[in-house]
Amino acid sequence: MTLAGVSIRLLGATLLMVVAGGAAQAESTPATPPAVGIVEAAKRPITESSEFLGRIEAINRVTLVARVMHY
């Protein structure tokens, strides 16, 4: 047998064990719904506001120079 043949057989056997193990585990646990909390929705007034993060000063400075030719 070549190394590739052994690798393929080992991969196939591993895949078969994973599938068989997953099926056995799925059958052993009963399907019960999870516990959840319930909150009743209610209307109430809200104050609309906005928050912004940013800079009030530029991080870089640029010098603008006009190029005007005199005739």
C-alpha angles and dihedrals in degrees: 000000000000126000091251091053092050091048092051092049091048091049091049093049091048092049091049092052092049093050093046092046092050092051092050092049093048092053095049098059119069117230105245122163115249120252113257135182123238126211123184115233116235133184116239135157118266133194113232114224139162130211123196131188119206150108126286092198129052118252092218134032126219126197114216116205121185116226104211121163120212117216 
